[in-house]
Amino acid sequence: MAAIVEPAEKPAAIVPFLDPEFIARLRAALPASCLLTDAEDTVTYESDGLFHLHEKPLAVALPEDELQVAAVLRACRDFQVPIVPRGAGTGLAGGALPHRHGILMSLTKMKALLEVDVAARQARVQPGHTNLAISQKVAAHGLFYAPDPSSQLASSIGGNVAENSGGVHCLKYGLTVHNVIGLRVVTSDGDVLELGGGSLDQPGYDVISILNGSEGLLGIVTEVRIRLLPTPPAIRVLLAFFPTTQDAGNAVGAIIGAGIIPAGLEMMDTKSMEASESFMPLGLRLDAGAGLLCELDGLPEEVEELTTWVSALMEQCNGFDIREADDEAQRARLWWARKGAYPALVKIANDVYICDSTVPRRSLGRVMAKIDVLSDQHRIPVAQMFHAGDGNIHPVLYYDSTQPGQSERAEELATDILKLVIAEGGTVSGEHGVGSEKLKGMCMQFDETELEAFQAVRRAFDPHGVLNPDKAIPTLHRCAEFGSMRIRFGQDPFAHLPRF
Ligand SMILES: Cc1cc2nc3c(=O)[nH]c(=O)nc-3n(C[C@H](O)[C@H](O)[C@H](O)COP(=O)(O)OP(=O)(O)OC[C@H]3O[C@@H](n4cnc5c(N)ncnc54)[C@H](O)[C@@H]3O)c2cc1C
């Protein structure tokens, strides 16, 4: 039975609303305080971190436990109502954007730290727990949780799993997928999958890896078992400046090529440093073409030796004014140069768009230079800041959508950047996911067979198609609608499909 009813009275402006029978199922599944249906209550959930896309959910479910999650999912399956899971809503690709004809499920009430097993260095957490608070709670045991997206103060562990989030420390310690060893997931049939567990090796397919980065399309994560690591005894951060981005890119190559694996290696261009400096003066060298931050951790003697080595490599690549920070306050100050750049740009610019993607490390300098050329061609300024160690770039386009033509030029520039990234052997999504906004990029990157294989995985988990529809994996018809094609071989595999 279809739950979406279009009111007959209003043919001009059709406002969908939910079938009363479906609402009754939700009310039976959830305590009264856990279901929002009034527009003034649901407005908070209209957007995630991708502010320019917004849509009203028809209702918001805020379950308090797994049984409630399952009951809501079964109701959505029975009434064919789309359901969009949401963590903290910090996603930058529109993954938690509500569906016009669906409901949203916020996992924020399920936020307990269920267990810390110090001996096994593991913890079990509910999906709404924030990332940073995990490390804060286990710090007394000399442990930490390594994946640290810059949004870690707010973003949830469930959202981190759904996006396979990265962060500064992922170069050395791996992405979310490398630090999650168990999951509880509720499927669209309301069944619970218990995947992985306390032991490090598991029989069967590696379904945990498929769930990491699945963007809420395969199931709703209700519990995460994570790996904890011992806090390193010594940590030092170096900040060096370079005449050009190419020099800084060469330094990245030299450090990694020498066999050194820093805990973090982050780069920013002059525009990013200018933005940071305007927000919080740190004495950054604005006469430099780029700044490179390198965090080294380990035993004190090891860190001492690595500092000397990395400084020498930076100097060989024309690095200058190299600064070091040992204590936590000094390190936080240096990191602010990088972590503050994006919030600073959001404050300065009318509109910003962050074009997360990944390129092979060897192409970093060249890609940065080409992005600068594209930025001039489209007359849209771009600030560049990124996780240089793993080639994950974040060109930030800033513009003013109130000025004629600027939004269109920004969109064209973003598409050109993705084409450049694919041509360089990279991927259209780095760590922020595909969500609603990179669907066209997926059509450019993958061919018909590959996209169909992704859809088959999706159907295996959610044959009813109710979980986060129209996100992450485009249908072939959607690709035809975009008029996009895979550019890898310069041919349009969708030419035979109808254009809408
Ligand atoms: C200032 C800023 C800095 C950022 N820095 C980084 C960074 O360094 N690295 C990085 O990787 N990302 C970064 N991000 C992006 C974002 O924070 C991450 O993608 C984060 O993991 C999203 O978590 P969330 O809880 O906010 O999820 P949401 O935005 O609420 O949701 C994200 C996706 O996950 C799905 N989802 C959420 N919870 C569940 C669940 N329990 N089960 C199934 N699906 C679920 C949603 O449907 C959606 O598709 C940044 C964002 C901001 C605003």
The ligand as an SDF file (V2000), in Angstrom:
LIG
                    3D

 53 58  0  0  0  0  0  0  0  0999 V2000
   33.6970   21.4990    9.4080 C   0  0  0  0  0  0  0  0  0  0  0  0
   33.6140   20.0840    8.8690 C   0  0  0  0  0  0  0  0  0  0  0  0
   34.7670   19.3450    8.7680 C   0  0  0  0  0  0  0  0  0  0  0  0
   34.7180   18.0290    8.2700 C   0  0  0  0  0  0  0  0  0  0  0  0
   35.8820   17.3210    8.2160 N   0  0  0  0  0  0  0  0  0  0  0  0
   35.8530   16.0420    7.8010 C   0  0  0  0  0  0  0  0  0  0  0  0
   37.0570   15.2710    7.7540 C   0  0  0  0  0  0  0  0  0  0  0  0
   38.1430   15.7270    8.1240 O   0  0  0  0  0  0  0  0  0  0  0  0
   36.9610   14.0010    7.3090 N   0  0  0  0  0  0  0  0  0  0  0  0
   35.7690   13.4510    6.9140 C   0  0  0  0  0  0  0  0  0  0  0  0
   35.7540   12.2840    6.5280 O   0  0  0  0  0  0  0  0  0  0  0  0
   34.6330   14.1610    6.9340 N   0  0  0  0  0  0  0  0  0  0  0  0
   34.6260   15.4270    7.3650 C   0  0  0  0  0  0  0  0  0  0  0  0
   33.4610   16.1540    7.3980 N   0  0  0  0  0  0  0  0  0  0  0  0
   32.2170   15.5330    6.9000 C   0  0  0  0  0  0  0  0  0  0  0  0
   31.3280   14.8520    7.9920 C   0  0  0  0  0  0  0  0  0  0  0  0
   31.5820   15.4010    9.2500 O   0  0  0  0  0  0  0  0  0  0  0  0
   31.5530   13.3430    8.0230 C   0  0  0  0  0  0  0  0  0  0  0  0
   31.0970   12.7610    6.8170 O   0  0  0  0  0  0  0  0  0  0  0  0
   30.8650   12.6350    9.2020 C   0  0  0  0  0  0  0  0  0  0  0  0
   31.2380   11.2930    9.2740 O   0  0  0  0  0  0  0  0  0  0  0  0
   29.3450   12.7030    9.1500 C   0  0  0  0  0  0  0  0  0  0  0  0
   28.8510   12.2640   10.3990 O   0  0  0  0  0  0  0  0  0  0  0  0
   27.4010   12.6980   10.8850 P   0  0  0  0  0  0  0  0  0  0  0  0
   27.1300   12.0330   12.1730 O   0  0  0  0  0  0  0  0  0  0  0  0
   27.2880   14.1760   10.8900 O   0  0  0  0  0  0  0  0  0  0  0  0
   26.5020   12.0510    9.7500 O   0  0  0  0  0  0  0  0  0  0  0  0
   25.3120   12.6810    8.8940 P   0  0  0  0  0  0  0  0  0  0  0  0
   25.7740   13.8820    8.1590 O   0  0  0  0  0  0  0  0  0  0  0  0
   24.1200   12.8280    9.7540 O   0  0  0  0  0  0  0  0  0  0  0  0
   25.0490   11.5000    7.8630 O   0  0  0  0  0  0  0  0  0  0  0  0
   26.0320   11.1630    6.9100 C   0  0  0  0  0  0  0  0  0  0  0  0
   25.5810    9.9120    6.1350 C   0  0  0  0  0  0  0  0  0  0  0  0
   25.5410    8.8120    7.0040 O   0  0  0  0  0  0  0  0  0  0  0  0
   24.2370    8.2000    7.0430 C   0  0  0  0  0  0  0  0  0  0  0  0
   24.0520    7.7910    8.4390 N   0  0  0  0  0  0  0  0  0  0  0  0
   24.1750    8.5420    9.5450 C   0  0  0  0  0  0  0  0  0  0  0  0
   24.0050    7.7870   10.6450 N   0  0  0  0  0  0  0  0  0  0  0  0
   23.7630    6.5280   10.2130 C   0  0  0  0  0  0  0  0  0  0  0  0
   23.5090    5.2810   10.8660 C   0  0  0  0  0  0  0  0  0  0  0  0
   23.4720    5.1730   12.1970 N   0  0  0  0  0  0  0  0  0  0  0  0
   23.2980    4.1870   10.1030 N   0  0  0  0  0  0  0  0  0  0  0  0
   23.3400    4.2560    8.7510 C   0  0  0  0  0  0  0  0  0  0  0  0
   23.5760    5.4070    8.0820 N   0  0  0  0  0  0  0  0  0  0  0  0
   23.7880    6.5230    8.8130 C   0  0  0  0  0  0  0  0  0  0  0  0
   23.3020    9.2890    6.5470 C   0  0  0  0  0  0  0  0  0  0  0  0
   22.1570    8.7480    5.9250 O   0  0  0  0  0  0  0  0  0  0  0  0
   24.1820   10.0240    5.5500 C   0  0  0  0  0  0  0  0  0  0  0  0
   24.1550    9.3630    4.3150 O   0  0  0  0  0  0  0  0  0  0  0  0
   33.4740   17.4610    7.8730 C   0  0  0  0  0  0  0  0  0  0  0  0
   32.3090   18.2160    7.9950 C   0  0  0  0  0  0  0  0  0  0  0  0
   32.3620   19.5090    8.4810 C   0  0  0  0  0  0  0  0  0  0  0  0
   31.0880   20.2870    8.6080 C   0  0  0  0  0  0  0  0  0  0  0  0
  1  2  1  0
  2  3  1  0
  2 52  2  0
  3  4  2  0
  4  5  1  0
  4 50  1  0
  5  6  2  0
  6  7  1  0
  6 13  1  0
  7  8  2  0
  7  9  1  0
  9 10  1  0
 10 11  2  0
 10 12  1  0
 12 13  2  0
 13 14  1  0
 14 15  1  0
 14 50  1  0
 15 16  1  0
 16 17  1  0
 16 18  1  0
 18 19  1  0
 18 20  1  0
 20 21  1  0
 20 22  1  0
 22 23  1  0
 23 24  1  0
 24 25  2  0
 24 26  1  0
 24 27  1  0
 27 28  1  0
 28 29  2  0
 28 30  1  0
 28 31  1  0
 31 32  1  0
 32 33  1  0
 33 34  1  0
 33 48  1  0
 34 35  1  0
 35 36  1  0
 35 46  1  0
 36 37  1  0
 36 45  1  0
 37 38  2  0
 38 39  1  0
 39 40  1  0
 39 45  2  0
 40 41  1  0
 40 42  2  0
 42 43  1  0
 43 44  2  0
 44 45  1  0
 46 47  1  0
 46 48  1  0
 48 49  1  0
 50 51  2  0
 51 52  1  0
 52 53  1  0
M  END
$$$$
